[in-house]
Amino acid sequence: MTRAAADTTTRTVPAGRDLTLDLARVACVLLVVFVHILFTGVGRGTDGSLVIEKTVELQPWFVAGTWVVNIMPLFFVVGGYAARAGWRSAVSRGDSADEFVRVRLARLARPALPVFVFFTLALGITRVIDLDPAFVDSIAIGVGSPLWFLAAYLITQACAPFMMRLHERYGARVLVVLLLAGFAVDTFRFLVVGGLLGIDRVPPTGYGFGQEIFGIPNIVFIWLFAQQVGFFLYDRWFARRAWWQLVALFAGGYAALWALVALAGYPASMLTNQWPPTAPMALLAIVQAAGLTLLHRPLTALMRTRPAQGVVFVIGSRLMTIYLWHFPVILVLIGIELVLPLPMPAPGSAAWWWTRPLFFVIVLAAVWAASLWLVRFEKAPRQTPARFPSATATVSAVLVFVGPVVGITMYGLDFPLAAAALATTTTALWLTGAKRAT
């Protein structure tokens, strides 16, 4: 084989695969890592005392910035695109919806397993050595905050086969129903529960009964809406629109978002609207799908280059590992700085801002080193007969897996919830795993 032929072979991409979607996934995860670094403001003040704050949240531009950098709806849009493509491949192979869901569960639960082992051990040790519970809680809440994605994404992916059938039969009417349901949940949560009944937010790590619990149904309605937008993206509905129509959709979506905040009283920060999700997240899904389509041509040109393909494929092969482990790595690196001790600029100072890109590179390098072993959990399991090949077992596994994760998101990460998540993740993988060879 000639050198030219070999080069052509290495650049071969599966037919019908849009590499701009892989690029979007990678860019979104890297953005999440960088934003979390900006949230973690730990340093020393001018008097040498320890300063701990959420630095980026204190900036006057923070709220406006969340309208641009909160790209979580795009995760679900791209997930809908991938689910539609994956479902068509599964159907062509003769796979059932049950098998489709089991594969999606494994792709989330397997990388999550070592994370829950780590959290259970670390939080168990803090109890043994009798660390200040308030200090432990302040750290654990931040570390556990990204875990909501595991529950929300698995719920949407598990519903994907059914939602695709609705999409093929009813089209945009499904979007209307989901959005109206989302508004109904928001109305009950904010007006009835929060206003008339006077039930406010649950204090962090407080096992209580706050108005957030009434927003839990929107995990289904709002994130399914975003996934449904991804089905339209796969069907090239957005691609068939003229550029000015996409611009109008983009601008109109932001105008509607402004109306929800200014006139309907929704929180101005899109981070606040993220969990439990509210109607603004549905509008952002449309805005971001339109924006991604507007950028499709230059992004496609970029993804024709070998360096871009290499970076995207290498990072993409361990994307869940990066997402799940970056926050623990950030805190471990900060702990090393404190113990040595190393010079630490005051959070919010010019030196602190200028060193954030360097810290970002160090965090990625550390996560990369950890991924050399952890990536084995991210590899797709070998297709073998399931231990319990029934829809009941699969549904049970999904519910068992997401339960403690939702609890962590609602009340904060602590030892009992970490141990419960470890047990239920193990159970979910056992329920849907392969039979032992006989």
C-alpha positions in Angstrom: 0.0 0.0 0.0 1.3 3.4 -0.9 1.8 6.2 1.6 -1.0 8.2 0.0 -3.3 5.3 0.2 -2.5 4.7 3.8 -3.2 8.4 4.6 -6.5 8.1 2.9 -7.4 5.0 4.9 -6.6 6.7 8.2 -8.9 9.5 7.4 -11.8 7.3 6.6 -14.9 8.3 8.5 -18.1 6.1 8.9 -20.6 6.9 6.2 -23.2 9.5 7.3 -21.2 10.6 10.4 -21.1 14.3 10.9 -17.8 15.1 12.5 -19.0 18.6 13.5 -21.2 16.9 16.1 -18.1 15.1 17.6 -16.3 18.5 17.7 -19.3 20.1 19.4 -19.3 17.4 22.1 -15.6 17.8 22.8 -15.8 21.6 22.8 -18.7 21.5 25.2 -16.9 19.3 27.7 -13.8 21.4 27.6 -15.8 24.5 28.2 -17.5 22.9 31.2 -14.0 22.1 32.6 -12.8 25.6 32.1 -16.0 27.2 33.6 -15.7 24.9 36.7 -12.0 26.1 37.1 -13.3 29.7 37.1 -15.9 28.7 39.8 -13.2 27.3 42.0 -11.6 30.4 43.5 -9.1 29.2 46.1 -6.1 31.3 47.0 -4.5 33.6 49.6 -5.5 37.1 50.4 -3.1 40.0 50.9 -2.8 39.1 54.6 -2.0 35.4 53.7 -5.3 34.1 54.9 -7.1 31.4 52.9 -9.8 32.7 50.5 -12.5 30.3 49.1 -15.1 31.7 46.7 -17.0 31.1 43.5 -15.0 33.8 41.7 -16.7 33.8 38.3 -20.2 34.0 40.0 -19.1 37.3 41.6 -18.4 39.0 38.3 -20.9 41.7 37.1 -21.0 40.0 33.6 -21.6 36.5 35.0 -25.4 36.4 34.5 -25.2 37.6 30.9 -22.4 35.2 30.3 -24.6 32.2 31.2 -26.8 33.0 28.3 -23.9 32.2 26.0 -21.7 29.6 27.8 -24.4 27.4 29.3 -24.2 24.8 26.5 -25.8 21.9 28.4 -29.0 22.0 26.1 -26.6 21.4 23.2 -25.4 18.2 24.9 -29.0 16.8 24.7 -29.5 18.1 21.1 -26.4 16.3 20.0 -27.4 13.3 22.0 -30.7 13.3 20.1 -28.8 13.3 16.8 -26.6 10.5 18.0 -29.6 8.5 19.3 -31.4 8.8 16.0 -28.3 7.7 14.1 -27.6 4.9 16.6 -31.2 3.6 16.5 -31.2 3.3 12.7 -28.0 1.3 12.9 -29.5 -0.9 15.7 -32.6 -1.5 13.7 -30.6 -2.5 10.7 -28.7 -5.0 12.9 -32.0 -6.4 14.2 -31.5 -5.0 17.8 -34.5 -4.3 20.0 -35.2 -1.2 21.9 -34.3 -3.1 25.0 -30.8 -3.8 23.7 -30.4 -0.2 22.5 -31.1 1.1 26.1 -28.8 -1.4 27.7 -25.9 -0.2 25.6 -26.7 3.5 26.5 -26.9 2.5 30.2 -23.5 0.7 30.1 -21.9 3.7 28.4 -22.9 5.9 31.3 -22.8 3.6 34.3 -19.4 1.9 33.5 -17.4 5.2 33.6 -19.5 6.3 36.7 -18.6 3.2 38.7 -15.0 4.2 39.6 -16.1 7.7 40.4 -18.6 6.4 42.9 -16.0 4.1 44.4 -13.7 7.1 44.8 -16.4 9.3 46.4 -17.5 6.6 48.8 -14.0 5.9 50.0 -13.0 9.6 50.2 -16.1 10.6 52.1 -15.9 7.5 54.3 -12.3 8.5 55.3 -13.4 12.0 56.2 -15.8 10.5 58.7 -13.1 8.2 60.2 -10.6 11.1 60.6 -13.4 13.4 61.9 -13.0 16.3 59.6 -15.3 19.3 60.1 -18.6 18.2 58.4 -19.3 21.8 57.2 -15.9 21.9 55.4 -16.4 18.5 53.9 -19.9 19.4 52.7 -18.7 22.7 51.1 -16.3 20.7 49.0 -18.5 17.6 48.3 -21.4 19.7 47.0 -19.3 21.2 44.3 -17.7 18.0 43.3 -21.0 16.2 43.0 -22.7 19.0 41.1 -21.9 17.8 37.6 -23.4 14.3 38.3 -27.0 15.5 37.4 -26.1 14.9 33.8 -25.8 11.2 34.3 -29.4 10.8 35.4 -30.9 13.3 32.9 -29.0 12.0 29.9 -29.8 8.3 30.7 -33.5 9.1 31.1 -33.7 10.8 27.7 -31.7 8.1 26.0 -33.8 5.4 27.5 -36.9 7.1 26.2 -35.3 7.7 22.7 -36.8 4.7 20.8 -40.4 5.6 22.0 -39.8 9.4 21.4 -38.5 8.7 17.8 -41.7 6.8 17.0 -43.7 9.9 18.2 -41.4 12.1 16.2 -42.0 10.2 13.0 -45.7 10.2 13.6 -46.4 13.6 15.0 -43.3 15.8 14.2 -43.3 19.3 15.8 -46.5 18.6 17.7 -44.4 16.5 20.1 -42.2 19.6 20.8 -45.3 21.7 21.5 -46.7 19.2 24.0 -43.3 18.8 25.8 -42.9 22.6 26.0 -46.4 23.1 27.4 -45.8 20.4 29.9 -42.6 22.1 30.9 -44.4 25.4 31.4 -47.1 23.7 33.5 -44.4 22.2 35.8 -42.7 25.6 36.1 -46.0 27.3 36.9 -46.9 24.9 39.6 -43.4 25.0 41.1 -42.8 28.8 41.1 -46.3 30.2 41.5 -48.2 27.6 43.5 -45.5 26.0 45.6 -43.0 28.9 45.8 -45.5 31.7 45.9 -48.9 30.6 47.3 -47.5 27.9 49.6 -44.3 29.8 50.5 -42.0 26.8 50.2 -38.5 28.0 49.3 -35.3 26.3 48.3 -33.8 23.3 50.1 -30.7 24.3 52.1 -27.5 22.7 50.7 -27.0 19.1 52.1 -30.3 19.5 53.9 -32.6 16.5 53.4 -35.8 18.6 53.3 -38.8 19.4 51.2 -38.2 22.4 49.0 -39.8 23.7 45.8 -37.0 22.2 43.6 -38.5 18.8 44.1 -41.6 19.9 42.2 -39.4 20.7 39.2 -38.2 17.1 38.9 -40.7 16.2 36.2 -39.0 18.7 33.9 -36.0 16.4 33.8 -38.3 14.5 31.5 -40.1 17.2 29.7 -37.4 19.8 29.1 -34.5 17.5 28.3 -36.7 15.3 26.1 -37.6 18.6 24.3 -33.9 19.2 23.7 -33.3 15.6 22.5 -36.3 16.0 20.2 -34.7 19.0 18.6 -31.7 16.7 17.9 -34.0 14.5 15.9 -34.9 17.4 13.7 -31.2 18.2 13.4 -30.6 14.7 12.2 -33.4 14.9 9.7 -31.7 18.0 8.3 -34.6 20.3 9.1 -32.2 23.0 10.3 -29.9 22.4 7.3 -32.8 23.0 4.9 -33.4 26.4 6.3 -31.8 29.5 4.6 -29.1 31.3 6.5 -31.4 34.2 7.3 -34.1 31.9 8.6 -31.5 30.4 11.0 -30.4 33.9 12.1 -34.1 34.7 12.7 -34.6 31.5 14.7 -31.4 32.3 16.7 -32.4 35.9 17.4 -36.1 35.0 18.0 -35.1 32.3 20.5 -33.1 34.9 22.5 -35.9 37.4 22.3 -38.3 34.8 23.8 -35.7 34.0 26.4 -35.6 37.7 27.4 -39.4 37.7 27.6 -39.4 34.8 30.0 -36.9 36.5 32.3 -38.1 40.1 32.0 -41.9 39.5 31.8 -42.5 36.0 33.3 -40.1 36.3 36.1 -37.8 33.4 35.3 -34.3 33.5 36.9 -31.9 35.7 34.8 -29.0 33.2 35.3 -29.3 30.3 32.9 -27.2 28.3 35.5 -30.1 28.6 37.9 -32.5 27.5 35.2 -30.4 24.4 34.5 -31.5 22.2 37.5 -34.2 21.3 37.8 -34.5 22.4 34.2 -37.0 25.1 33.3 -38.5 26.3 30.0 -35.6 28.7 29.1 -33.4 25.5 28.6 -35.8 24.4 25.9 -35.4 27.7 24.1 -31.7 27.5 24.4 -31.8 24.1 22.8 -33.4 25.7 19.7 -31.0 28.6 19.7 -27.9 26.4 20.0 -29.1 24.0 17.3 -29.6 27.0 14.9 -26.2 28.4 15.9 -24.5 25.1 15.3 -26.1 24.8 11.9 -25.0 28.3 11.0 -21.4 27.3 11.8 -21.6 24.0 10.1 -19.6 25.0 7.0 -16.5 26.3 8.7 -16.6 23.6 11.3 -16.8 21.0 8.5 -13.8 22.5 6.9 -11.9 22.4 10.2 -12.8 18.7 10.7 -11.4 17.8 7.3 -7.9 18.5 8.7 -6.0 15.6 10.3 -4.9 17.6 13.5 -8.5 18.5 14.3 -9.7 14.9 13.7 -6.9 13.5 15.9 -7.7 15.8 18.8 -11.4 15.2 18.6 -11.1 11.5 18.3 -8.6 11.1 21.1 -10.5 13.4 23.5 -13.8 12.0 22.4 -12.7 8.5 23.2 -12.6 9.4 26.9 -15.1 12.2 27.1 -17.1 10.8 30.0 -13.9 10.2 32.0 -12.9 13.9 31.5 -16.4 15.1 32.5 -16.7 12.9 35.6 -13.2 13.3 36.9 -12.2 16.9 36.2 -13.8 18.3 39.3 -12.1 15.9 41.7 -8.8 16.5 39.9 -9.3 20.3 40.3 -9.7 19.9 44.0 -6.8 17.5 44.4 -4.5 19.9 42.6 -5.7 22.8 44.7 -5.0 20.6 47.8 -1.5 20.0 46.6 -1.0 23.8 46.2 -2.2 24.3 49.8 -0.1 21.5 51.3 3.3 22.2 49.7 2.5 25.3 50.0 2.9 27.0 46.6 2.2 30.6 45.7 -1.5 31.1 45.2 -2.8 34.4 43.8 -5.9 35.9 45.4 -9.1 34.8 43.6 -10.3 37.5 41.3 -6.9 39.2 41.1 -5.2 39.9 37.7 -2.6 37.2 38.5 -5.4 34.7 39.3 -7.2 35.3 36.0 -4.0 35.1 33.9 -3.0 31.8 35.5 -6.4 30.1 34.8 -5.5 29.0 31.2 -2.3 27.4 32.6 -4.2 25.7 35.4 -6.7 24.5 32.7 -3.8 22.8 30.8 -2.5 21.2 34.1 -6.0 19.9 34.9 -6.4 18.3 31.5 -2.9 16.8 31.7 -3.8 15.3 35.1 -7.1 13.9 33.9 -5.4 12.6 30.8 -2.9 10.7 33.0 -5.7 9.2 35.1 -7.6 8.3 31.9 -4.8 6.0 30.8 -6.3 3.5 33.3 -9.8 4.8 33.6 -10.5 4.7 29.8 -11.1 1.0 30.1 -14.4 1.8 31.7 -15.4 4.0 28.8 -14.9 1.3 26.1 -18.1 -0.2 24.8 -18.8 -3.6 26.3 -18.6 -6.7 24.1 -22.0 -7.7 22.7 -23.0 -10.8 24.5 -26.4 -12.2 25.7 -27.8 -10.3 28.6 -28.1 -11.9 32.0 -31.8 -10.8 32.2 -32.9 -10.1 28.6 -36.2 -8.5 29.5 -37.6 -5.0 29.3 -38.5 -5.1 33.0 -34.9 -5.7 33.9 -33.7 -2.8 31.7 -36.3 -0.4 33.0 -35.5 -1.4 36.6 -31.8 -0.9 35.9 -32.4 2.6 34.6 -34.5 3.6 37.6 -32.1 2.1 40.1 -29.2 3.9 38.5 -30.8 7.4 38.3 -32.4 7.4 41.8 -29.3 8.2 44.0 -27.9 10.5 41.3 -31.0 12.7 41.4 -30.7 12.6 45.2 -27.1 13.8 45.0 -28.1 16.7 42.7 -31.0 17.7 45.0 -29.3 17.5 48.3 -25.6 17.5 47.7 -23.0 14.7 47.7 -22.4 13.0 51.0 -21.3 9.5 52.2 -24.7 7.8 52.3 -25.7 9.0 48.8 -22.2 8.2 47.4 -22.5 4.6 48.9 -26.0 4.3 47.6 -25.0 5.4 44.1 -22.1 2.9 44.1 -24.5 0.1 45.1 -27.2 1.0 42.6 -24.7 1.5 39.7 -23.3 -2.0 40.4 -26.8 -3.4 40.5 -27.8 -1.7 37.3 -24.7 -3.1 35.5 -25.4 -6.5 36.9 -29.0 -6.5 35.8 -28.2 -5.5 32.2 -24.8 -7.3 32.0 -23.7 -10.3 30.1 -24.3 -13.9 31.3 -21.3 -15.9 32.5 -19.9 -18.3 30.0 -20.8 -21.9 30.8 
